[in-house]
Amino acid sequence: MAEDRKQAQQTSGVTPGRRESARPQDPLSPAMDRPASLAVAFQMDALAGIDIDADSSFALALEAQRRGHGLYHYAPEALTLRDGRVYARGRPVKLQRDYTRHFELGDWETIDLAGLDVVMMRQDPPFDMAYITATHLLEKVHPQTLVVNDPANVRNAPEKLYVTHFAEFMPPTVITSDREQIHAFRKEHKDIILKPLFGNGGADVFRITEQDENLNALLEMFTRLYREPIMVQAYLPEIRNGDKRIILIDGEPVGAVNRVPPPGDARANLHVGGHAERAELTERDRQVCRAIGPALRARGQIFVGIDMIGDYLTEINVTSPTGIQEIDRLDGVSLEAQVWDAIESRVDASGHLPE
C-alpha cells in the first residue's frame, strides 16, 4: 500500500494519500491546516444538475465532508487506464446546503485512484457498456482503494436481473424477447407491466391490460430502442398503496420510504410525480431482508436499496440507490452517517485507516 502511494506521487503529481497530509485543497480557503481522515472521490454526474433536497450522493458527500474527509469529484468519462494504473481527471470540491451555490470546485488534477482511500461510484444508470467499462477500471484499484459498492459485484448484479436470484419473493415474471411468450404471459395474468431490462427511473415502463390493443406496438418500440430482452411482470394492484424503498447498509435494513404514484400512473418514482410517505418495515419486509442481506454483505454491497410492492420484491438496486434524504426527513435519522460508519469500519478493518 505504501508502494502504491509512493508511485502515485511519482507518476501523477497528486498525493491524496492515506497517512499523509495531502488532501484536496479547500477551494474556499488558501490552505488546509490539518490532514483529512480519508481521501474520497465521488464518481458521479455533474454537480450542477442535482437536487440538493433529494440527491443521496449530495447527502453522502456532505456527511463525508462533515467528518473531515477530503473530497474530489470526477465524471465517469474522466477515467483513464495507463501503464496499468487508473487515473481520473477531477477537482477538489466543497459542498454546502445552499440553493444558490451548493458546490465549489478547486483546480483540475490528475488523480491516481490508488492513492485514495475511498471511491464512491455514484453515477446514475443506464446500466450500459459505459457503466460496465467503469466497473472494470475501478476493479483494478479495489479493494486497496475501497470502491462503494464493489465494482465487480455491481457489474454482476443489475437490479432487474440480480433480483431473480430471489425469485420466491418476486411477482410472476418473465424475461424474454419472444413475443409469443409475452402474449401468453398476458393471457395468463391479464394485467401486466413491461419494463426495459436495463432502464431506470421509471422510463419506458408501461401497464398493459387484457383488452389493451397497444401491446404489439409497444413490443415493436422496445425492439427498436433496446437489444436486450424485456422484463414483463404481473401488475400488482398494491402499487396504488405505494412502492416501498428499503435501504440496507451492510446487509441490514435501516429505513424505508413509501413512494406513492400519482393518479393515473402506475409508476411511483418520485421524479415522475410520486410522493414520499413514511413507511414501517413489515415482517414480510424483514423476511426478505434476512434472505438477501448476507449475500449483499458477502458481495461488498455496502449501500443498497430494494423495492417492495405489497409482499413482492421487484428490484435490488446496487448501482446508485436513492432515498436517503426522504427517509432522513420522515424518520428524523441520518442514514448517510450510518453509511459512512460502515465505510470507515471497512477501511479500518483493512488496516488502511489513517492515524
Stockholm file with secondary structure:
# STOCKHOLM 1.0

chainA/1-355         MAEDRKQAQQTSGVTPGRRESARPQDPLSPAMDRPASLAVAFQMDALAGIDIDADSSFALALEAQRRGHGLYHYAPEALTLRDGRVYARGRPVKLQRDYTRHFELGDWETIDLAGLDVVMMRQDPPFDMAYITATHLLEKVHPQTLVVNDPANVRNAPEKLYVTHFAEFMPPTVITSDREQIHAFRKEHKDIILKPLFGNGGADVFRITEQDENLNALLEMFTRLYREPIMVQAYLPEIRNGDKRIILIDGEPVGAVNRVPPPGDARANLHVGGHAERAELTERDRQVCRAIGPALRARGQIFVGIDMIGDYLTEINVTSPTGIQEIDRLDGVSLEAQVWDAIESRVDASGHLPE
#=GR chainA/1-355 SS CHHHHHHHHHHHSCCCCSSSSCCCCCTTSSCCSSCCSCEEEEECSCGGGCCTTTCHHHHHHHHHHHTTCEEEEECGGGEEEETTEEEEEEEEEEECSCSSCCEEECCCEEEEGGGCSEEEECCCCCCSHHHHHHHHHHHTTTTTSEEESCHHHHHTCCHHHHGGGGGGGSCSEEEESCHHHHHHHHHHHSSEEEEETTCCTTTTCEEECTTCTTHHHHHHHHHHHCSSCEEEEECCGGGGGCEEEEEEETTEEEEEEEEECCTTCSCCCGGGTCEEEECCCCHHHHHHHHHHHHHHHHTTCCEEEEEEETTEEEEEECSSCCCHHHHHHHHTCCHHHHHHHHHHHHHHHTTCCCC
#=GC SS_cons         CHHHHHHHHHHHSCCCCSSSSCCCCCTTSSCCSSCCSCEEEEECSCGGGCCTTTCHHHHHHHHHHHTTCEEEEECGGGEEEETTEEEEEEEEEEECSCSSCCEEECCCEEEEGGGCSEEEECCCCCCSHHHHHHHHHHHTTTTTSEEESCHHHHHTCCHHHHGGGGGGGSCSEEEESCHHHHHHHHHHHSSEEEEETTCCTTTTCEEECTTCTTHHHHHHHHHHHCSSCEEEEECCGGGGGCEEEEEEETTEEEEEEEEECCTTCSCCCGGGTCEEEECCCCHHHHHHHHHHHHHHHHTTCCEEEEEEETTEEEEEECSSCCCHHHHHHHHTCCHHHHHHHHHHHHHHHTTCCCC
//
